Amino acid sequence: MDFRRGKLSDAALIELYRQLLMPRMIEEKMLLLLRQGKISKWFSGIGQEAISVGATLALLPDEVMFTMHRNL
């Protein structure tokens, strides 16, 4: 796999990484709370972080996105 950074600066790449890392950290915390019995349900999205980050970064400033989990 070749990495082509295009015109992305180091700062932009670091911000992209931060945006990918934050949901993963939240997912891991929620799974820990689930295992401890502190929450009763959690629908994990581990491994899908790039989908949400990529989709939201493609939004125009006046666009919004609403999320849902399997028609819940």
C-alpha positions in Angstrom: 0.0 0.0 0.0 1.4 3.4 -1.0 0.7 6.5 1.0 0.2 9.6 -1.0 -0.3 12.6 1.1 -1.2 14.9 -1.8 -1.3 18.5 -0.6 -2.0 17.7 3.1 0.3 19.4 5.5 1.8 17.7 8.6 -0.7 19.7 10.7 -3.6 18.5 8.6 -2.5 14.8 8.8 -2.1 15.1 12.6 -5.6 16.6 12.8 -7.0 13.8 10.7 -5.3 11.2 12.9 -6.7 13.0 16.0 -10.2 12.8 14.5 -9.7 9.1 13.9 -8.3 8.4 17.3 -11.0 10.2 19.4 -14.0 7.9 18.4 -11.8 4.8 19.0 -11.0 6.0 22.5 -14.6 6.6 23.2 -15.5 3.2 21.8 -12.9 1.5 24.1 -14.2 3.4 27.1 -17.8 2.5 26.4 -16.9 -1.2 26.0 -15.1 -1.0 29.3 -18.2 0.5 31.0 -20.4 -2.2 29.4 -18.1 -5.0 30.7 -18.3 -3.3 34.2 -22.1 -3.3 34.0 -22.2 0.5 34.2 -24.2 0.7 31.0 -26.6 -1.9 29.6 -26.2 -1.6 25.9 -23.6 -0.3 23.4 -23.4 -0.8 19.7 -19.7 -0.8 18.9 -18.3 1.0 15.9 -14.7 -0.2 16.3 -13.1 -0.5 12.9 -15.5 2.0 11.3 -13.9 5.2 12.5 -12.6 6.2 9.0 -16.1 6.0 7.5 -17.6 8.6 9.9 -14.5 10.8 9.8 -14.2 10.7 6.0 -17.9 11.4 5.5 -18.0 14.3 7.9 -14.8 15.9 6.5 -16.5 15.8 3.0 -19.4 17.9 4.2 -19.8 21.5 3.1 -20.0 24.2 5.8 -23.8 24.4 5.4 -24.5 20.7 5.4 -25.3 18.5 8.5 -25.4 14.8 9.1 -27.6 12.8 11.5 -26.6 9.3 12.6 -28.6 6.3 13.6 -28.0 2.6 14.2 -30.0 0.2 12.1 -33.2 2.1 12.2 -33.3 2.6 15.9 
